Amino acid sequence: MEQANSRQRERAERPLILISNDDGYMSKGINCLVDMLRDMADIVVCAPEGARSGYSCAFSAELPLRLNHRHSEEGVDIWSCNGTPVDCVKMALANIVDRWPAMVVGGINHGDNSSVNAHYSGTMGVVLEGCMKYIPSVAFSLCDYREDADFEPMRPLVRSITQRVLKEGLQRGVCLNVNFPLMESKVEGYKGVRVCRMAFGRWVNETVMCHHVRGYDYWWMAGNYVSDEADAEDTDRWALNHGYVAITPTQIDVTHYGVMQTLKEWDFVDK
């Protein structure tokens, strides 16, 4: 009995990390992330049943949600949900966790979430939801869309960043968007870490029209990313393009205070 109580106390003292993503609970990225962090915290995974890329902060207002318990082992509990990444966080906090998480971690995403991609990303939706619940939250992404992407070179920095956030926390309303470049040479490794701002860029040629044999047209979302400040060395895109890991502090408050002051000086009287 005393030994059982000791184990319960030990577990209660360990931090709890809630993990989700937008690639699905079976993706290689999220499973590698669990393996990287499992020795430093208890882990609850609640992730979509399949790919939910591009869902951003969407949640299900009309779809009934279901939870499926997939697997449990020492310190790790894995669930799936039929909803969006944000649904997964909401469902886990309301129905799964037995104590409030010390962190919410999104990823590891198969693909780039820098620049304006952060606004579309379901992985960022995960950490923005955690951040809105005042939980320190971090998203990890690798600029490699392949299903069998190699996440192992990320391990030391993923662990280091997570340990630092667990220890120091983050300012309320701020989360971290961490993007890793695809290394051309594993021997050389990453050039370093840069804390940087989000780059300005946009997607063009975003739809491709096809003609169905039954006589109607349909479209696929596609597109090409265009950087509007490729030479700006203080941006996440520059860092990734030059072999650096990019850390972008991202905030919930999207108010532009400078413009707010300007607007206060405008005359809005209808003349």
N, C-alpha and C positions, 0 to 999 in steps of 0.2 A: 504494500500500500504506500509506504513512504517513498519507494523507488518510483512508483507511478506518479505521485504528487511532484516529485523532483523533476520528472520529465515534462510534466505540464507546466511547471514554473519556468523551466528552461525554454520551452516553446513560446510561452507568453513574453519572455524577454527578447526573443529574436524579432527583428523587424519583419513586417509582412510587405511583400511587393506584389502588386496586381499588374499582370501583363496582358496586353491584347495587341491586335494588329489589324491590318486590312487584307492580308493575304490568306487568311484562314488558319485554323488551329493546327492543321497538319503540315503547314509550310516549313521548309527547312530553316528559315530565318528565325521564327519564333522558338523552334525547338533548340536551336543553337544558343539563343538568348537565355533560355531556361538553364541550359547546361553551364553557361558562363556565370550565372548569378546564384545558383542553388546553394552554394556553400555559405553565402553571406546573409541569407534571409529565407524565411518561409515564402513559398510562391504559390499564388493562385493565378491560373491562366483562365481567362474567359475570352474566347476569340470567335469570330464568325465561322460558320460551317464551311464556307467557301470564300472565294475572292470577293472583296468589297472595295477595290481600289476606286478612288475618285468620290467616295461618299462623304468626305470632309466631316462636318459636324452633324450630318443628317441623322435623325432618329425616326423610329417607326411610330407614327401617330394612328395608323389604321390597321397595321399588320399585327395579329396576335403573336406574341413572342413565346418561344420554347427554349428551355435549357436542357442540355444533355450532359450528364456526367460521363466523361470519357475514360479517365484514368486517375489513380491515386498511388503515390508512393511516399516514402519518408520525406516530408517537407514540401511536397509538390502535389497540387490538386488541379486537374485539368478539366475544363468545361468548354462546351461549345454552345453558341446561340445562333438562331436562324436570322437574327437582325443585323444591324449595322455595327461598325466598331463602337460608336457611342452607345448604342443599345447594350453592347457587351459590358461596358464599364458601369452603366446605370444598373443593369441586372445583377452584376457581381456585387456591387456595393449594397444593393437592397436585399439580395437573396442568398448570397454565397459566403462572403467573408464573415469570420467570427470576431474580427476586430478591425479597426480602421487602419487602412494601409499606410505605411511610412512613405511609400512611393507608388506612383503609377508609371509604368514603362511601356512604350509602344515600339513595336518592331520585332526583330530587325527587319526593316522593309526591304523587299527586293526591288530596288530602284531609287532614283534620285528624288529627294524632297526638298531641294534647295529652291531659292528664288520664289516665284509665284506658285510653284508646285505645292508649297506649304499650305496654300489656301484650298487646294483641291484634295489634299491627302487625307485618307482615312486614318493613317497612322498618326498624323498630327491631330486628327479629330479625337483620338484616344487621349492624348496628353492634354489637349485643351479642355476636355471634359474633366480630367483629373484636376487640372489647374483651377477650373471654376468651382471645384469642391475643396479648394485650398489644400490640395495634396501636392507635394513636390513631384513634378512630372517631367520625364525626359523621353524624347523620341530618337531612335537610332535607325539610320538608313544607310544602305550601301548602293553605290552607283553601278549596280549590276542586276539586270532584270532576269537573269537565268534562274531556273528553278533549282539548279545544283550549284549556285554561287558559293564561293569559298568565303565563309565568314570568320575563319579562324584568325587571320591577321588582326581582326578587330578586337580580339579578346582582351588584351592588356588595357586598352583605353576604355572599352565598355565597362570593365570592372573598376578602373580607376575613377571614371566619372560617376558611376553609380555609388561607389564608396564615399566619394566626396559629398555628393548630394545627400546621402543618408546621414552623414555627419553634420554638414553645415546647413542643410535645407536650402530652400530658394525663397526669394522675396514673394510675398503673396501676389498672385496675379501674373506671375512670370513662370514660363516653362522653357525648356531647352530643346532646340531642334539641332540634332547632331548628324551630320552627313559625312560619310567616308568615301574617298575616291576609290576607283578601281585601280589597284596597283598593277603596273606593267611588269614590275620585277619584285618578287617577294624577298629577294636578297637585300635590296636597298631599303625597302620599307617606306612608311609614310615620311614625308619631309618634316612634319611637325603638326602642331595644332594651332589654328587661328580662331580667335573669337572675333566674329565679324557680323556685318549687317546683311540683310536680305538684298539680293541684287534685283534691279529692275529688269524685267524681260517680259516676253509675251509669246503666246502660241499663235501660229499662223497656219493657213491651209488645214483647218481643223476638221473638215468633213470630207468624206469620199463617197460619191454617189455610185450606186450599182443598180443594175436593172434586173429585176426578177423575171424568170421565165414565164411567170403567170401574168406579166404585163404591167407591173407597177415598179416604181422606183423606191429604193431604200438607201439609207446612209449608214456609214460607220464613222464613229469619232476617231480621229487620227491626229495629224498635225506635226509641226516642227517647231521646236523652241528657238526663239531668237533673243539673244542677249542685247540689251540696249546700253550696256556699259561694260563691255568685255574687258576693258583695261583698268577698271576700278579695283585696285588692290585691297580695298577694305571690305570686299563683298564675298559672300559664300561661293558664288560661281567661280570667281578668280581663284579662290583657295583650292577648290576641288580640281579645277583645270590645271593647277600647278602642283598637285600631289599632296596637298595639305588636308587634314581633317578640319571641317568647318563647324564651329559651334555658334549658333545664332540664338541669343536670348529673345524669346517671343512673348508678347504680352497680350492679356485679354482685353485691356482697355485700349480700344482703337481710336480714341479721341485724339485729334490733332490740336494740341493746345495753342500753338502759334496761330493757326487759322481761326480757332475759336475766338481769340483776342481780336483778330482782324474783323470778324463778323460782328462783334459787339460794337464796332465803330461804324458799321453800315447803317444807313437810314432805310428802314423797311416800310416807311409810310407810303401807301399807294397814292401816287400823284397823277 
